[in-house]
Amino acid sequence: DMAFTLYSLIQTAILCTNAIAVLHEERFLSKIGWGVDQGVGGFGDDPGVKAQILNLIRSVRTVMRVPLIIVNSACIVLLLLFG
């Protein structure tokens, strides 16, 4: 029984954030042309979509590392206790 609940939405958001957090720049992103040197514009230029997505990925990996560990641990405990 797959009910559409708030918990399933939260779990989906956590899984998507985990997916972004584990993307390795040299091993995965550089193979598809999204490496470290990609998306660098000049001073005063508006960053493109690619540069903004790369910046989002780097930010999620930097900022969300410790909160993701805590949230993932809490989800595991909740799943173990309540199924």
One Martini backbone bead per residue (centre of mass of N, CA, C, O) as a GRO file, in nm:
protein
   83
    1ASP     BB    1   0.086   0.043   0.030
    2MET     BB    2   0.096   0.358  -0.147
    3ALA     BB    3   0.098   0.639   0.015
    4PHE     BB    4   0.041   0.988  -0.003
    5THR     BB    5   0.271   1.142   0.197
    6LEU     BB    6   0.473   1.340   0.378
    7TYR     BB    7   0.693   1.124   0.418
    8SER     BB    8   0.734   1.062   0.113
    9LEU     BB    9   0.826   1.349   0.039
   10ILE     BB   10   1.068   1.363   0.230
   11GLN     BB   11   1.212   1.110   0.122
   12THR     BB   12   1.247   1.217  -0.167
   13ALA     BB   13   1.420   1.464  -0.094
   14ILE     BB   14   1.648   1.304   0.039
   15LEU     BB   15   1.724   1.130  -0.209
   16CYS     BB   16   1.794   1.367  -0.397
   17THR     BB   17   2.013   1.491  -0.215
   18ASN     BB   18   2.191   1.240  -0.213
   19ALA     BB   19   2.241   1.232  -0.519
   20ILE     BB   20   2.389   1.505  -0.528
   21ALA     BB   21   2.610   1.447  -0.301
   22VAL     BB   22   2.750   1.188  -0.471
   23LEU     BB   23   2.864   1.353  -0.689
   24HIS     BB   24   3.150   1.319  -0.880
   25GLU     BB   25   3.345   1.530  -1.050
   26GLU     BB   26   3.570   1.347  -1.185
   27ARG     BB   27   3.407   1.074  -1.245
   28PHE     BB   28   3.129   1.204  -1.369
   29LEU     BB   29   3.106   1.509  -1.463
   30SER     BB   30   3.353   1.510  -1.668
   31LYS     BB   31   3.228   1.296  -1.870
   32ILE     BB   32   2.979   1.519  -1.939
   33GLY     BB   33   3.114   1.821  -1.923
   34TRP     BB   34   3.111   1.900  -1.580
   35GLY     BB   35   3.357   2.019  -1.470
   36VAL     BB   36   3.555   2.245  -1.314
   37ASP     BB   37   3.608   2.423  -1.591
   38GLN     BB   38   3.315   2.453  -1.617
   39GLY     BB   39   3.118   2.744  -1.625
   40VAL     BB   40   3.326   2.981  -1.670
   41GLY     BB   41   3.306   3.312  -1.641
   42GLY     BB   42   3.311   3.628  -1.656
   43PHE     BB   43   3.314   3.930  -1.537
   44GLY     BB   44   2.965   4.011  -1.527
   45ASP     BB   45   2.852   3.759  -1.616
   46ASP     BB   46   2.601   3.558  -1.680
   47PRO     BB   47   2.514   3.270  -1.566
   48GLY     BB   48   2.447   2.978  -1.664
   49VAL     BB   49   2.284   2.691  -1.620
   50LYS     BB   50   2.531   2.511  -1.578
   51ALA     BB   51   2.666   2.687  -1.357
   52GLN     BB   52   2.427   2.674  -1.157
   53ILE     BB   53   2.421   2.366  -1.120
   54LEU     BB   54   2.713   2.335  -1.022
   55ASN     BB   55   2.676   2.521  -0.779
   56LEU     BB   56   2.455   2.351  -0.643
   57ILE     BB   57   2.619   2.091  -0.610
   58ARG     BB   58   2.847   2.215  -0.439
   59SER     BB   59   2.666   2.324  -0.212
   60VAL     BB   60   2.538   2.059  -0.120
   61ARG     BB   61   2.805   1.918  -0.047
   62THR     BB   62   2.892   2.133   0.167
   63VAL     BB   63   2.628   2.197   0.348
   64MET     BB   64   2.475   1.888   0.363
   65ARG     BB   65   2.650   1.676   0.505
   66VAL     BB   66   2.561   1.674   0.810
   67PRO     BB   67   2.249   1.685   0.781
   68LEU     BB   68   2.231   1.416   0.619
   69ILE     BB   69   2.331   1.229   0.838
   70ILE     BB   70   2.107   1.293   1.041
   71VAL     BB   71   1.856   1.238   0.861
   72ASN     BB   72   1.927   0.949   0.780
   73SER     BB   73   1.933   0.836   1.066
   74ALA     BB   74   1.640   0.904   1.137
   75CYS     BB   75   1.510   0.736   0.910
   76ILE     BB   76   1.620   0.464   0.996
   77VAL     BB   77   1.494   0.459   1.276
   78LEU     BB   78   1.198   0.490   1.183
   79LEU     BB   79   1.194   0.234   1.006
   80LEU     BB   80   1.267   0.035   1.237
   81LEU     BB   81   1.024   0.110   1.430
   82PHE     BB   82   0.766   0.152   1.194
   83GLY     BB   83   0.829   0.041   0.887
   0.00000   0.00000   0.00000
